[in-house]
């Protein structure tokens, strides 16, 4: 469950928020002046996010290396064509 809380209320209820994240796998969205500022999630989800980001960064690096010698317009056209192809696949 997603819990939205102000930064001040979060400070005042830190222990309770930690318990909810740890034991109930809730997610806490911390807001300041009504705008999202940060999120508190359990370690398992955080580790999963880190692994996915690492894979994304590696893939981005390989793509950048693969398109390095290609003019920008040609690279963008290749990416758009691949995107269209993937979206059209069932």
N, CA, C and O atoms as a GROMACS GRO file, in nm:
protein
  360
    1UNK      N    1   0.084  -0.117   0.000
    1UNK     CA    2   0.000   0.000   0.000
    1UNK      C    3   0.089   0.124   0.000
    1UNK      O    4   0.195   0.126   0.063
    2UNK      N    5   0.045   0.225  -0.070
    2UNK     CA    6   0.119   0.351  -0.076
    2UNK      C    7   0.064   0.446   0.030
    2UNK      O    8  -0.056   0.473   0.035
    3UNK      N    9   0.154   0.496   0.112
    3UNK     CA   10   0.118   0.593   0.215
    3UNK      C   11   0.182   0.725   0.176
    3UNK      O   12   0.303   0.731   0.152
    4UNK      N   13   0.104   0.830   0.170
    4UNK     CA   14   0.157   0.963   0.140
    4UNK      C   15   0.156   1.042   0.269
    4UNK      O   16   0.056   1.046   0.340
    5UNK      N   17   0.270   1.106   0.299
    5UNK     CA   18   0.284   1.175   0.426
    5UNK      C   19   0.372   1.299   0.408
    5UNK      O   20   0.461   1.301   0.323
    6UNK      N   21   0.346   1.400   0.487
    6UNK     CA   22   0.429   1.521   0.479
    6UNK      C   23   0.565   1.492   0.545
    6UNK      O   24   0.577   1.402   0.628
    7UNK      N   25   0.664   1.569   0.507
    7UNK     CA   26   0.798   1.551   0.563
    7UNK      C   27   0.796   1.569   0.715
    7UNK      O   28   0.863   1.495   0.787
    8UNK      N   29   0.721   1.666   0.763
    8UNK     CA   30   0.713   1.689   0.907
    8UNK      C   31   0.648   1.571   0.978
    8UNK      O   32   0.700   1.525   1.080
    9UNK      N   33   0.537   1.522   0.926
    9UNK     CA   34   0.470   1.406   0.986
    9UNK      C   35   0.559   1.283   0.978
    9UNK      O   36   0.559   1.200   1.069
   10UNK      N   37   0.636   1.271   0.870
   10UNK     CA   38   0.728   1.159   0.857
   10UNK      C   39   0.833   1.164   0.968
   10UNK      O   40   0.862   1.062   1.031
   11UNK      N   41   0.889   1.283   0.994
   11UNK     CA   42   0.988   1.297   1.101
   11UNK      C   43   0.928   1.258   1.235
   11UNK      O   44   0.993   1.194   1.317
   12UNK      N   45   0.805   1.297   1.257
   12UNK     CA   46   0.740   1.271   1.386
   12UNK      C   47   0.700   1.124   1.402
   12UNK      O   48   0.685   1.076   1.514
   13UNK      N   49   0.684   1.052   1.290
   13UNK     CA   50   0.638   0.913   1.294
   13UNK      C   51   0.737   0.817   1.228
   13UNK      O   52   0.698   0.714   1.174
   14UNK      N   53   0.864   0.851   1.234
   14UNK     CA   54   0.966   0.772   1.165
   14UNK      C   55   0.962   0.624   1.204
   14UNK      O   56   0.963   0.538   1.116
   15UNK      N   57   0.957   0.595   1.331
   15UNK     CA   58   0.959   0.456   1.376
   15UNK      C   59   0.839   0.378   1.320
   15UNK      O   60   0.853   0.265   1.276
   16UNK      N   61   0.723   0.439   1.324
   16UNK     CA   62   0.602   0.375   1.271
   16UNK      C   63   0.614   0.352   1.120
   16UNK      O   64   0.577   0.246   1.070
   17UNK      N   65   0.665   0.451   1.050
   17UNK     CA   66   0.681   0.438   0.904
   17UNK      C   67   0.780   0.326   0.871
   17UNK      O   68   0.756   0.247   0.779
   18UNK      N   69   0.890   0.318   0.945
   18UNK     CA   70   0.987   0.210   0.923
   18UNK      C   71   0.923   0.073   0.945
   18UNK      O   72   0.947  -0.020   0.868
   19UNK      N   73   0.842   0.061   1.050
   19UNK     CA   74   0.774  -0.066   1.078
   19UNK      C   75   0.678  -0.102   0.965
   19UNK      O   76   0.671  -0.219   0.925
   20UNK      N   77   0.605  -0.005   0.914
   20UNK     CA   78   0.510  -0.034   0.807
   20UNK      C   79   0.583  -0.080   0.681
   20UNK      O   80   0.536  -0.170   0.611
   21UNK      N   81   0.694  -0.019   0.652
   21UNK     CA   82   0.772  -0.059   0.533
   21UNK      C   83   0.834  -0.196   0.555
   21UNK      O   84   0.830  -0.280   0.465
   22UNK      N   85   0.891  -0.219   0.671
   22UNK     CA   86   0.959  -0.345   0.698
   22UNK      C   87   0.863  -0.463   0.709
   22UNK      O   88   0.890  -0.569   0.651
   23UNK      N   89   0.754  -0.447   0.781
   23UNK     CA   90   0.668  -0.561   0.810
   23UNK      C   91   0.550  -0.577   0.714
   23UNK      O   92   0.503  -0.688   0.692
   24UNK      N   93   0.503  -0.467   0.659
   24UNK     CA   94   0.386  -0.475   0.570
   24UNK      C   95   0.421  -0.449   0.425
   24UNK      O   96   0.334  -0.455   0.338
   25UNK      N   97   0.548  -0.421   0.397
   25UNK     CA   98   0.595  -0.388   0.263
   25UNK      C   99   0.518  -0.270   0.202
   25UNK      O  100   0.498  -0.264   0.081
   26UNK      N  101   0.475  -0.178   0.288
   26UNK     CA  102   0.413  -0.055   0.240
   26UNK      C  103   0.521   0.032   0.178
   26UNK      O  104   0.640   0.011   0.200
   27UNK      N  105   0.480   0.130   0.100
   27UNK     CA  106   0.569   0.228   0.040
   27UNK      C  107   0.525   0.363   0.093
   27UNK      O  108   0.406   0.392   0.097
   28UNK      N  109   0.620   0.445   0.134
   28UNK     CA  110   0.589   0.576   0.191
   28UNK      C  111   0.639   0.684   0.096
   28UNK      O  112   0.758   0.691   0.065
   29UNK      N  113   0.547   0.768   0.051
   29UNK     CA  114   0.581   0.882  -0.034
   29UNK      C  115   0.586   1.004   0.056
   29UNK      O  116   0.485   1.046   0.112
   30UNK      N  117   0.704   1.062   0.068
   30UNK     CA  118   0.726   1.176   0.157
   30UNK      C  119   0.715   1.304   0.075
   30UNK      O  120   0.786   1.322  -0.024
   31UNK      N  121   0.625   1.393   0.117
   31UNK     CA  122   0.599   1.515   0.041
   31UNK      C  123   0.638   1.638   0.123
   31UNK      O  124   0.634   1.637   0.246
   32UNK      N  125   0.675   1.742   0.052
   32UNK     CA  126   0.704   1.870   0.115
   32UNK      C  127   0.632   1.976   0.033
   32UNK      O  128   0.648   1.984  -0.089
   33UNK      N  129   0.554   2.056   0.100
   33UNK     CA  130   0.470   2.156   0.034
   33UNK      C  131   0.381   2.093  -0.073
   33UNK      O  132   0.356   2.151  -0.178
   34UNK      N  133   0.332   1.971  -0.043
   34UNK     CA  134   0.241   1.902  -0.134
   34UNK      C  135   0.306   1.835  -0.253
   34UNK      O  136   0.237   1.776  -0.335
   35UNK      N  137   0.438   1.843  -0.264
   35UNK     CA  138   0.509   1.784  -0.378
   35UNK      C  139   0.593   1.666  -0.331
   35UNK      O  140   0.658   1.673  -0.227
   36UNK      N  141   0.593   1.555  -0.408
   36UNK     CA  142   0.676   1.439  -0.372
   36UNK      C  143   0.822   1.477  -0.361
   36UNK      O  144   0.877   1.545  -0.448
   37UNK      N  145   0.885   1.432  -0.254
   37UNK     CA  146   1.025   1.465  -0.226
   37UNK      C  147   1.112   1.340  -0.226
   37UNK      O  148   1.223   1.341  -0.280
   38UNK      N  149   1.061   1.233  -0.166
   38UNK     CA  150   1.138   1.109  -0.154
   38UNK      C  151   1.041   0.995  -0.128
   38UNK      O  152   0.922   1.015  -0.103
   39UNK      N  153   1.095   0.873  -0.135
   39UNK     CA  154   1.013   0.756  -0.108
   39UNK      C  155   1.091   0.663  -0.016
   39UNK      O  156   1.213   0.654  -0.022
   40UNK      N  157   1.019   0.594   0.069
   40UNK     CA  158   1.077   0.494   0.158
   40UNK      C  159   1.018   0.360   0.117
   40UNK      O  160   0.896   0.340   0.121
   41UNK      N  161   1.106   0.266   0.078
   41UNK     CA  162   1.062   0.133   0.036
   41UNK      C  163   1.145   0.029   0.110
   41UNK      O  164   1.250   0.060   0.165
   42UNK      N  165   1.095  -0.096   0.111
   42UNK     CA  166   1.169  -0.201   0.181
   42UNK      C  167   1.296  -0.237   0.103
   42UNK      O  168   1.307  -0.208  -0.016
   43UNK      N  169   1.392  -0.299   0.170
   43UNK     CA  170   1.522  -0.328   0.112
   43UNK      C  171   1.512  -0.418  -0.010
   43UNK      O  172   1.586  -0.401  -0.107
   44UNK      N  173   1.420  -0.515  -0.007
   44UNK     CA  174   1.407  -0.607  -0.120
   44UNK      C  175   1.372  -0.532  -0.248
   44UNK      O  176   1.428  -0.558  -0.354
   45UNK      N  177   1.278  -0.439  -0.238
   45UNK     CA  178   1.240  -0.358  -0.355
   45UNK      C  179   1.355  -0.266  -0.395
   45UNK      O  180   1.383  -0.251  -0.514
   46UNK      N  181   1.420  -0.206  -0.298
   46UNK     CA  182   1.533  -0.117  -0.328
   46UNK      C  183   1.644  -0.192  -0.403
   46UNK      O  184   1.698  -0.141  -0.501
   47UNK      N  185   1.676  -0.313  -0.358
   47UNK     CA  186   1.779  -0.394  -0.424
   47UNK      C  187   1.737  -0.430  -0.566
   47UNK      O  188   1.820  -0.432  -0.657
   48UNK      N  189   1.609  -0.459  -0.584
   48UNK     CA  190   1.557  -0.490  -0.718
   48UNK      C  191   1.570  -0.368  -0.810
   48UNK      O  192   1.609  -0.381  -0.926
   49UNK      N  193   1.536  -0.251  -0.758
   49UNK     CA  194   1.549  -0.127  -0.835
   49UNK      C  195   1.695  -0.106  -0.875
   49UNK      O  196   1.724  -0.069  -0.989
   50UNK      N  197   1.787  -0.128  -0.783
   50UNK     CA  198   1.930  -0.110  -0.811
   50UNK      C  199   1.977  -0.207  -0.920
   50UNK      O  200   2.053  -0.168  -1.008
   51UNK      N  201   1.932  -0.333  -0.912
   51UNK     CA  202   1.971  -0.430  -1.015
   51UNK      C  203   1.919  -0.389  -1.152
   51UNK      O  204   1.991  -0.396  -1.251
   52UNK      N  205   1.794  -0.346  -1.157
   52UNK     CA  206   1.735  -0.304  -1.284
   52UNK      C  207   1.807  -0.180  -1.339
   52UNK      O  208   1.831  -0.170  -1.459
   53UNK      N  209   1.840  -0.088  -1.251
   53UNK     CA  210   1.912   0.031  -1.297
   53UNK      C  211   2.049  -0.006  -1.351
   53UNK      O  212   2.094   0.050  -1.451
   54UNK      N  213   2.115  -0.098  -1.284
   54UNK     CA  214   2.246  -0.143  -1.330
   54UNK      C  215   2.236  -0.207  -1.468
   54UNK      O  216   2.318  -0.181  -1.556
   55UNK      N  217   2.134  -0.291  -1.488
   55UNK     CA  218   2.113  -0.353  -1.621
   55UNK      C  219   2.081  -0.247  -1.725
   55UNK      O  220   2.131  -0.254  -1.838
   56UNK      N  221   1.999  -0.150  -1.688
   56UNK     CA  222   1.963  -0.043  -1.780
   56UNK      C  223   2.087   0.037  -1.820
   56UNK      O  224   2.106   0.068  -1.938
   57UNK      N  225   2.171   0.071  -1.722
   57UNK     CA  226   2.293   0.146  -1.750
   57UNK      C  227   2.386   0.068  -1.843
   57UNK      O  228   2.447   0.125  -1.933
   58UNK      N  229   2.397  -0.064  -1.820
   58UNK     CA  230   2.481  -0.147  -1.905
   58UNK      C  231   2.426  -0.150  -2.048
   58UNK      O  232   2.501  -0.138  -2.144
   59UNK      N  233   2.296  -0.167  -2.060
   59UNK     CA  234   2.234  -0.169  -2.192
   59UNK      C  235   2.251  -0.034  -2.262
   59UNK      O  236   2.281  -0.030  -2.381
   60UNK      N  237   2.232   0.073  -2.189
   60UNK     CA  238   2.250   0.207  -2.246
   60UNK      C  239   2.393   0.226  -2.296
   60UNK      O  240   2.415   0.285  -2.402
   61UNK      N  241   2.489   0.176  -2.221
   61UNK     CA  242   2.629   0.186  -2.263
   61UNK      C  243   2.656   0.108  -2.390
   61UNK      O  244   2.727   0.155  -2.479
   62UNK      N  245   2.600  -0.013  -2.398
   62UNK     CA  246   2.619  -0.094  -2.520
   62UNK      C  247   2.552  -0.028  -2.640
   62UNK      O  248   2.608  -0.028  -2.750
   63UNK      N  249   2.433   0.028  -2.619
   63UNK     CA  250   2.365   0.098  -2.729
   63UNK      C  251   2.446   0.220  -2.773
   63UNK      O  252   2.462   0.244  -2.893
   64UNK      N  253   2.496   0.296  -2.678
   64UNK     CA  254   2.575   0.414  -2.712
   64UNK      C  255   2.699   0.375  -2.791
   64UNK      O  256   2.735   0.442  -2.888
   65UNK      N  257   2.765   0.268  -2.750
   65UNK     CA  258   2.884   0.222  -2.822
   65UNK      C  259   2.848   0.174  -2.962
   65UNK      O  260   2.921   0.199  -3.058
   66UNK      N  261   2.734   0.106  -2.973
   66UNK     CA  262   2.692   0.055  -3.102
   66UNK      C  263   2.653   0.164  -3.201
   66UNK      O  264   2.670   0.148  -3.322
   67UNK      N  265   2.603   0.274  -3.151
   67UNK     CA  266   2.559   0.384  -3.237
   67UNK      C  267   2.662   0.497  -3.243
   67UNK      O  268   2.635   0.601  -3.303
   68UNK      N  269   2.778   0.479  -3.184
   68UNK     CA  270   2.877   0.587  -3.171
   68UNK      C  271   2.919   0.647  -3.305
   68UNK      O  272   2.934   0.769  -3.314
   69UNK      N  273   2.939   0.566  -3.407
   69UNK     CA  274   2.986   0.619  -3.534
   69UNK      C  275   2.876   0.663  -3.628
   69UNK      O  276   2.904   0.707  -3.740
   70UNK      N  277   2.752   0.650  -3.585
   70UNK     CA  278   2.637   0.680  -3.670
   70UNK      C  279   2.593   0.824  -3.651
   70UNK      O  280   2.588   0.873  -3.538
   71UNK      N  281   2.560   0.894  -3.760
   71UNK     CA  282   2.506   1.029  -3.744
   71UNK      C  283   2.378   1.027  -3.659
   71UNK      O  284   2.303   0.930  -3.663
   72UNK      N  285   2.354   1.132  -3.584
   72UNK     CA  286   2.243   1.140  -3.490
   72UNK      C  287   2.109   1.106  -3.557
   72UNK      O  288   2.031   1.027  -3.502
   73UNK      N  289   2.081   1.162  -3.672
   73UNK     CA  290   1.952   1.140  -3.740
   73UNK      C  291   1.933   0.993  -3.775
   73UNK      O  292   1.823   0.940  -3.762
   74UNK      N  293   2.040   0.927  -3.820
   74UNK     CA  294   2.029   0.785  -3.855
   74UNK      C  295   2.007   0.700  -3.730
   74UNK      O  296   1.927   0.606  -3.732
   75UNK      N  297   2.075   0.733  -3.623
   75UNK     CA  298   2.057   0.660  -3.497
   75UNK      C  299   1.915   0.675  -3.444
   75UNK      O  300   1.854   0.577  -3.401
   76UNK      N  301   1.863   0.796  -3.448
   76UNK     CA  302   1.726   0.819  -3.402
   76UNK      C  303   1.626   0.745  -3.490
   76UNK      O  304   1.527   0.692  -3.439
   77UNK      N  305   1.650   0.740  -3.621
   77UNK     CA  306   1.562   0.667  -3.712
   77UNK      C  307   1.565   0.517  -3.680
   77UNK      O  308   1.461   0.452  -3.684
   78UNK      N  309   1.681   0.462  -3.651
   78UNK     CA  310   1.693   0.321  -3.613
   78UNK      C  311   1.616   0.291  -3.486
   78UNK      O  312   1.546   0.190  -3.477
   79UNK      N  313   1.630   0.378  -3.389
   79UNK     CA  314   1.561   0.360  -3.260
   79UNK      C  315   1.410   0.368  -3.280
   79UNK      O  316   1.336   0.287  -3.225
   80UNK      N  317   1.363   0.464  -3.356
   80UNK     CA  318   1.219   0.477  -3.383
   80UNK      C  319   1.166   0.355  -3.456
   80UNK      O  320   1.057   0.307  -3.424
   81UNK      N  321   1.240   0.303  -3.552
   81UNK     CA  322   1.197   0.184  -3.626
   81UNK      C  323   1.188   0.063  -3.533
   81UNK      O  324   1.093  -0.014  -3.540
   82UNK      N  325   1.287   0.047  -3.446
   82UNK     CA  326   1.285  -0.065  -3.352
   82UNK      C  327   1.170  -0.052  -3.254
   82UNK      O  328   1.106  -0.151  -3.219
   83UNK      N  329   1.141   0.071  -3.211
   83UNK     CA  330   1.030   0.095  -3.119
   83UNK      C  331   0.898   0.061  -3.186
   83UNK      O  332   0.813  -0.004  -3.126
   84UNK      N  333   0.879   0.106  -3.310
   84UNK     CA  334   0.756   0.075  -3.383
   84UNK      C  335   0.739  -0.077  -3.400
   84UNK      O  336   0.630  -0.130  -3.382
   85UNK      N  337   0.849  -0.145  -3.433
   85UNK     CA  338   0.845  -0.289  -3.452
   85UNK      C  339   0.802  -0.359  -3.324
   85UNK      O  340   0.717  -0.448  -3.327
   86UNK      N  341   0.861  -0.320  -3.212
   86UNK     CA  342   0.828  -0.383  -3.083
   86UNK      C  343   0.684  -0.356  -3.041
   86UNK      O  344   0.618  -0.445  -2.988
   87UNK      N  345   0.636  -0.237  -3.065
   87UNK     CA  346   0.499  -0.203  -3.027
   87UNK      C  347   0.396  -0.274  -3.115
   87UNK      O  348   0.284  -0.300  -3.071
   88UNK      N  349   0.434  -0.307  -3.238
   88UNK     CA  350   0.344  -0.376  -3.328
   88UNK      C  351   0.340  -0.526  -3.302
   88UNK      O  352   0.244  -0.593  -3.341
   89UNK      N  353   0.442  -0.580  -3.236
   89UNK     CA  354   0.448  -0.725  -3.207
   89UNK      C  355   0.344  -0.762  -3.101
   89UNK      O  356   0.324  -0.688  -3.005
   90UNK      N  357   0.279  -0.878  -3.121
   90UNK     CA  358   0.178  -0.921  -3.022
   90UNK      C  359   0.235  -0.962  -2.890
   90UNK      O  360   0.161  -0.999  -2.799
   0.00000   0.00000   0.00000
